[in-house]
Amino acid sequence: MYFIQNVPFTFDDLPDYASHDVELIELANNTKTWEVEDLYRLSGYLVAEQCHPMLFELELENPELLPAD
């Protein structure tokens, strides 16, 4: 999941090997489950606030924390 100020806006599918990673499975089992409706509702909020990163250009507070690729 990708978040802005703890508001989820999108996700990436995990690679096949992730389904065998015990630490990742444990982390997922102890984390909130997000439904498609949650993403739709919260994504709509980000659009209304003009803060959805896939639709609006945003200034980043810490761009150095982004992945290089």
For each residue, the residues with C-beta under 8 A, 3 or more apart:
1: 8 10 11 34
2: 8 9 10 11 12
3: 6 7 8 9
4: 7 9 46 51 53
5:
6: 3
7: 3 4 42 45 46
8: 1 2 3 11 34 38 39 42 43
9: 2 3 4 39 42 43 46 52 53 54
10: 1 2 39 43 54
11: 1 2 8 34 39
12: 2
13:
14: 18 19 24
15: 18
16: 19
17: 20 21
18: 14 15 21 24
19: 14 16 25
20: 17
21: 17 18 24 25
22: 25 26
23: 26 27
24: 14 18 21 27 28
25: 19 21 22 28 29
26: 22 23 29 30
27: 23 24 30 31
28: 24 25 31
29: 25 26
30: 26 27
31: 27 28
32:
33:
34: 1 8 11 38 39
35: 38 39
36: 39 40
37: 40 41
38: 8 34 35 41 42
39: 8 9 10 11 34 35 36 42 43
40: 36 37 43 44
41: 37 38 44 45
42: 7 8 9 38 39 45 46
43: 8 9 10 39 40 46 47 52
44: 40 41 47 48
45: 7 41 42 48 49
46: 4 7 9 42 43 49 51 52
47: 43 44 50 52 55
48: 44 45
49: 45 46
50: 47 55 56
51: 4 46 56 58
52: 9 43 46 47 55 56
53: 4 9 56 58
54: 9 10
55: 47 50 52
56: 50 51 52 53
57:
58: 51 53
59:
60: 63 66
61:
62: 65
63: 60 66
64:
65: 62
66: 60 63
67:
68:
69:
